[in-house]
Amino acid sequence: MTKILVADDEEDLEVLIRQKFRQKIREQQYEFVFAHNGNEALDKMQQHPDIAIVLSDINMPEMDGLTLLTKLNETSPLTKTVMVSAYGDMDNIRTAMNRGAFDFVTKPVNFEDLELTMQKTIQHVIQMKKTLQAIKENNILRMYVDENVLSFMGTREYEKSLMENETVEASVAFIDICQFTAISEKENPDTVVKMLNDYFDVIVKEVIAQKGTVDKFIGDCVMAVFKGEYHLDRAIDACLTIRNKIDSLPNEHGFSPKVAIGINSGEMISGNIGSATLRRLDYTVIGDTVNTAQRLQSAAGVSQVVITEQCYEKVKQSFNCQKIGPAALKNKSVETILYEVLN
């Protein structure tokens, strides 16, 4: 529904508009707000910040349409104004157009012409908002993505890469903030989100430092993937540093942050997973290796980094590990031998 402000001291115009647009009003395509002068119009704008367009007379008591137009450009730059006035006001209309009026219609009002002008103005406002949103999203993207990557995203090679699925040898880590649900139930949302983002920032920095990638955030858990040479060693190095840094963070709002971490290594499928209908696809990894890593995280205690026996055999020369013993992991027919990485 589009909200439209009509600023005109002629009360007959309000009655005519309600009559001429009664079907659109009933169908909730348009909602009209009325004011009898510029001052009242500004008050209405404050009460209804979602007003898309203004239909304004030029000659009004207290504050005329030209002064109102200037103030609207200052306070509501996304709202577009259509001037409604007589032919005799052509000099004023020219002044209005120079001050940023989007269009004008003349009195006596031809309502077919008025509606066409309204529709054109509404479409302009919608397009302007979409453009601003795209700029905002693009600027946010540039905060986090390298310029060379953005250039590559515009190429055919990028489009082709989105469709490629492959089996890769990699390591995956699930890093969970322990018992964070408890703090989220008693603190206000702003506090909870800030705390969680601060913890995630610590985690992400260490993942990146070991040339890993953050695959996704799942509630209060981070899923990270490490590929390339010594991917398991790098995953463990990152997670040990994460554990130590999180452990050293101060108590905040009665909450002392700790992590529980599961790491697994092996083959996994890498591809674009999601719904084309929703236009939501994640380039992610899936498979038994990933599922097992998530279950290892569930089995890990506070400040524990847990791996399987197979991973232990690969890294036992590099890391000090301690055997935890067999554990029944979900959907596993036999128990899995678990190890804790100490340092």
QUIURTA-V578045 format. One record per pair of residues at least 24 apart in sequence whose ideal C-beta (glycine too) atoms are under 6 Angstrom apart, sorted by the first residue. I is the first residue (numbers start at 0). GAP is how many residues later the second one is. If there is no record, write none. Layout:
# QUIURTA-V578045
[[I GAP] [I GAP]]
This chain:
# QUIURTA-V578045
[[0 27] [0 30] [1 28] [1 50] [1 120] [2 28] [2 45] [2 47] [2 48] [2 49] [3 26] [3 28] [3 49] [4 28] [4 39] [4 46] [4 49] [5 26] [5 28] [5 49] [6 28] [6 34] [6 49] [7 49] [8 27] [8 51] [19 91] [36 24] [36 25] [36 26] [37 25] [37 29] [37 30] [38 24] [40 27] [44 31] [50 28] [51 70] [51 73] [52 27] [52 68] [53 27] [54 27] [54 29] [55 25] [55 27] [56 27] [57 27] [57 31] [57 34] [65 30] [68 27] [68 30] [68 32] [69 29] [72 27] [79 41] [79 45] [81 35] [81 39] [161 110] [164 106] [165 104] [166 100] [166 102] [167 102] [168 98] [169 55] [169 57] [169 61] [169 98] [170 55] [170 60] [170 61] [170 64] [170 94] [171 53] [171 118] [171 121] [172 51] [172 62] [172 66] [172 90] [173 47] [173 49] [173 88] [173 119] [173 120] [173 123] [174 28] [174 47] [174 84] [174 86] [175 45] [175 84] [175 121] [176 43] [177 80] [177 82] [177 124] [179 40] [182 72] [186 66] [198 58] [201 43] [202 39] [205 32] [205 35] [205 36] [206 31] [209 24] [209 27] [209 28] [211 26] [214 69] [224 60] [231 33] [231 82] [231 83] [232 85] [234 28] [235 83] [235 105] [238 66] [242 60] [246 56] [257 44] [257 45] [259 37] [259 40] [259 44] [260 39] [260 44] [261 31] [261 34] [261 35] [261 38] [261 44] [262 44] [263 25] [263 28] [263 29] [264 46] [294 34] [294 35] [298 28] [303 36] [304 36] [305 32] [305 34] [306 32] [307 28] [308 28] [311 27]]
